[in-house]
Amino acid sequence: MDPLVTNLVEPQDDSSQAPSKPAEDVKPEDDHLILKPVQERTHHDISGDLGFALTKKAILAGSVQSSGSSIEEDSSEHDTATPSSSAPPSESGNLDCIIHHFTSSTAIADLVPELFTENIMAKVLRTAQAAMSSLPTAFPEIVPQQDNHDGSYSLREADFWTCGFFPGTMYNMLERLIKYPQHMHLSSSIDLNHLRSQLTVLCRTWVEPIRGMDERTDTHDIGFIVMPALRTDWELFGNQQSLDSIVKAAHSLATRYVPTAGAIRSWDLLKKKNIEIIDQDENMIVIIDSMCNLDLLYYAAHHAQDSKLAEIATTHAATLLHSHLRPESMLSASKDAYRGQWYSTCHVANIDPRTGELKQRITAQGYEHDSTWSRGQAWGILGYAETYMWTRDHRFLEAACGLAEYFVYRLETSPVCVSCARYVPLWDFDAPIENEDEPLRDSSAGTIAANGMLLLSQALAGIGQTQLSLRFRNTALRIVQDTLSFALASEKARLVSGSYHQIRAEETMPERRYDGMLKFGTANNNANAREECEYESKRIKPGLKSGAIDNLHRRIDELEQRFNAQESRLKQCNHDSPHETGHTRQISSESAAYSILALLAKELPKLTDGLSNGGIVTPATNEESNKRRRLADKDNVILHTLDSDEVPPLPQAEMLEAIVAAYFSHVHPWIPMIHQARFFQRFSIEQQRRKLSVVIQAMILAASKFVPGSRGGQVEQARRWVVCTAMETLSLESLQALTILAFDDIGNGQASKAWAIIGSMTRTVEYMGLAQEQEDSELHPFCQAYACLENTDDWTEEEERRRVFWNVFLLDRFCSVTMGWSTSLTSDDVFRRLPCDGHLWRKQNAVLTPYFGIWDKSKGRIGNPIGFISQPISLIDESSATETAAHGQMRGTPSIDMGQNGAADMSTVGAFAYNIEATESMSRVVSYFLQQKVNVRNQGEISSWLTRFKELDLRLVHWKMLLPQKWKANPNLTRQVPLMDPNLTTAHVTHNASMILLHQLIAYPPPHWGFRNRLPSTCSAEACYTAGTEIATITEKYLTKSSPTSPVGCQYAFCLFVAARVLLAHWRYTRENDLAPEFWSILHSLEEMSRRWIAFSGRSHCEENLFSQYHRRLRRLHELCAEDENFRLNIMDYTNDLDHRFGTSEPSQSFRTWPNVGVTLPLDDLGLPLLSPEFNTDPMLDQDFIDMDRVIAFEDGSMFTSSFDLGANGW
């Protein structure tokens, strides 16, 4: 190991969860709380302005005794200070105790907890929630303090140097919440677990664009950009991506190092009214702020074992000792002051890059070239303190102490007009004070300096310099005290807990909003500064900018890779088709050459754009060259035409792996049809990988939205390629790809794209024999069908085929129910066993499952009893054993294993099978009840129709009653359900929605039905209301208990829509009814589902998905009901509520004058005949009918958990 790297001492202990380990010469620190320095460089009213957070990163050595004021190490002391015997133990201690222990001021104890009160958390959360649905494209910078401003942050572009501060602040709050929840000072109504989960998701959303900037070589501020958030992400969660980005960013920063000057170039140019420095060959601009970016180099060197990075950082710090530090006389000072050399700093130094000679010292942000800009002085304190903590080089400790002591001296000798909050520094210590009543301060400078002084205190305590350590620590606390009393915004916010524990922020006082924590922080180009300065890295003189050559090389490499890939595909094509003619090969070669030339023509302008303006590759022109630097283009932007026979390029290996993993964790649970282990096994084989290409592309289309930064610009073209390729062949992989696409299209709110795919697949599964079991039969047709798939003896593969069929079956049923269309797969077509339990399939344990009976639709007209349609129903019914056995014997299949009571053995099926049964039950309600044509003037047909209603109602009740015992109610079960199976939960919600579809026409009959008062409407209305409210409750629980990043299936959304519509109907049908609060719970659920579906796709809210379409339509229906008391929903027109062709939600037909249930219209006026006295619905009102337990409730025991298998995601 390199000695230099070995001697690097990470300036924080690792008693936390950090994956990194401290160097051996640093002893573990005690669990005491202090103000932890954070890598913040804020100059504005952002939450990072405070520059510190409460953690246990270091120790306050309050009781260490030492003599002498020399900065040299006291040989009688250890490297680390001994903790005070009275210090609070472990994490149970709190900051108040520490402050009380070291100071006599109780004001600090009252003020410092403000850093982590509900007010601060609420402000951070509110600002963060702006990116709940997509990656942020702009970052908070300042909160203007004008009276007419709304109190929200002004945003800056994503590559501005301050963009890392707000994500760092979020991670700071998250770290505090995880490690010290007992000190968060939140109200008891806020669930800390849900707050932590919500904040974690937000942190990861905001940090993704930061991670994408690690290759920037156009700025020295990359440390400020990446370190605040990525370092904490690595140390808290062990996220390797974050550490990799830190290391990569360090190497990017190292490219700006100029060895002959011994420093890192800060800016490429400096243009002022009387200063113009633009020639990089003769000038090198270095600013004092750059000291705070060295922490990035040391941290990366420590973790990557790269001594080169550490050498660059140390050399740079040593150079700035001479170029930026100006020795100051030791004036009157307290007896415990630092007795070494004091320093002030200049802001900007111009160094000759050829010789390293200092050419001039100037300022860009201070008042004058020779004045002391307070924030620049603070950068120097913090930067040199950090450098010493890494190197233990006493040159840097002496510099930090000299800078800090001069800062303290200027604070203590400020003019009389600064007596109030004296330790909040003036913006420039030497600038004239124009308004003595309100002298211009810089709260950000104070907190940065306090940050550095706390590090100094820790460093000095470690070498036995107790008095000086206490001086800087007490001064830092005094700065914090004055800053909080002077600059803490009085406008407060609080947290509010909503549905499924989603937490949001609101003002404590209406119309008083201020999202920042502190006020009085000066911004760039302060109006009082000497002159305006350009921060941007722009150039005028011709020549390539730093990093431009690397960008060009990367683009050339990309072209070469694409060329090689095209050549390989061409060779493979020739190999696979040995009989093709030379002419054909020539055409293929020309086509390949044309594609490459077209690509080159597209790329060349990007290589030369920067050179046309003097060789400048600016951040604008270099936008696409830096990987992940900018957010992905919107999906509908076409970068170049993708031929239908050109395979879309795959992402990088790491990204592809993340997308496939996201598919199996996010999409697969809703369409479980690909065996994960077999998939990866096949993917490792070249020949099989080609067969899987269409599936992989479909996975990318469906799952990339769940992986930050993975969305490309060719989504539509890639989808077109998948459809064309899958339609060309009858293969299992093609069906799987199309199923994934259809599922994704429906969820995206583009159901019309899926209709043709689903219609095709219902025929394809028949062509391929997937609708039938491959078991031998004694009876065969004289004409044998052509076999597209060979039979297999591999049970795992056969189960995969079975699951492909059932997923197509579910899509067919979903379309038929939601659109009111006839089903395609009927009893004549389907002879299939149910899929087995998911964990059995995952473990490849071969089992036998029951057949599932499909009703004979040709016999389903009203008047035929249910038993005539199919004898009898679902296999979980005892009588279904007869049907299954008879069906099996007719086909010559093996008999089904029966339980002891004669029922079919359902022990081998899982949640997916019950979801199939519940979905088919809903389809039966639509097909055999709602789609039947009934003459309401014919009492015989009405009686038969109502008989069908009662039969279906009984079947649904039996389905619930006859669920296997392990999933039935358990009175001894506590309701701490850890996980809810997505398929089983969908099955139960679907069952309740089926109850609504069945009962709602009876509960809320149309006004022209003269017999409506003789219907069991009260009983049905109660069933509808109960089912609707339970769907809302189950959904709220599911969303609470599931991962906040996991999406929800489309069928689930439809069930919510049905439930919300019936709650609206229940409200408006009877005037004395109140709208159930569960209606709003459903709307919140749909909002949450929409957010989860969008994930990181970058889709705008105007591009509605299925969930947002349902949400918007329900809100519109509510508005119509609220605006017009005579407005009544046409409850049966749910199929026309959305225009699926265009993703819009047009109002359905409604009955504008719909009388109450108790009012009967004269039949004569309607032209309808009076029904004979024989027509009577009283038998339907028997007590047994009324008392039936129809609805599945969340409190029904363990019915939602099943044997949820984490590895298989419950499928």
Secondary structure, 3 states (H helix, E strand, C coil): CCHHHHCCCCCCCCCCCCCCCCCCCCCCCCCCCEEEECCCCCCCCCHHHHCEEEECCCCCCCCCCCCCCCCCCCCCCCCCCCCCCCCCCHHHCCHHHHHHHHCCCHHHHHHHHHHHCHHHHHHHHHHHHHHCCCCCCEEEEECCCCCCCCCCCEEEECCCCCCCHHHHHHHHHHHHHHHCHHHCCCCCCCCHHHHHHHHHHHHHHHHHHHHCCCCCCCCCCHHHHHHHHHHHHHHHHCCHHHHHHHHHHHHHHHCCEECCCCEECCECCEECCCCEECCCCCCEEEEHHHHHHHHHHHHHHHHHCCHHHHHHHHHHHHHHHHHCEEEECCCCCCCCCCCCCEEEECCEEEECCCCCCEEEEECCCCCCCCCCEHHHHHHHHHHHHHHHHHHCCHHHHHHHHHHHHHHHHHHHCCCHHHCCCCCCCECECCCCCCCCCCCCECHHHHHHHHHHHHHHHHHHHHCCCHHHHHHHHHHHHHHHHHHHHHHECCCCEEEEECHHHCEEEEECCCCCCCCCCECCCCCCCCCCCCCCCCCCCCCCCCCCCCCHHHHHHHHHHHHHHHHHHHHHHHHHHHHHCCCCCHHHHHHHHHHHHHHHHHHHHHHHHHHHHHHHCCCCCCCCCCCCCCCCCCCCCCCCCCCCCCCCCCCCCCCCHHHHHHHHHHHHHHHCCCCCCCCHHHHHHHHCCHHHHHHHHHHHHHHHHHHHHHCCCCCCCCHHHHHHHHHHHHHHCCCHHHHHHHHHHHHHHHHCCCHHHHHHHHHHHHHHHHHCCCCECCCCCCCCCCCCCCCCCCCCCCHHHHHHHHHHHHHHHHHHHHHHHHHCCCCCCCCCCCECECCECHHHHHCCCCCCCCECCCCCHHHCCCCCCHHHHCCCCCCCCCCHHHHHHHHHHHHCCCCCCECCCCCECCCCECHHHHHHHHHHHHHHHHHHHHCCCCCCCCHHHHHHHHHHHHHHHHHHHHHHHCCCHHHCCCCCCCCCCCCCCHHHHHHHHHHHHHHHHHHHHHHCCCCCCCCHHHCCHHHHHHHHHHHHHHHHHHHHHHHHHCCCCCCCCHHHHHHHHHHHHHHHHHHHHCCCCCCCCHHHHHHHHHHHHHHHHHCCCCCCCCCCCHHHHHHHHHHHHHHHHHHCCCCEECHHHHHHCCECCCCECCCCCEECCCCCCCCCCCHHHHCCCCCCCCCCCHHHHCHHHHHCCCCCCCCCCCCCCCCCCCCCCCC
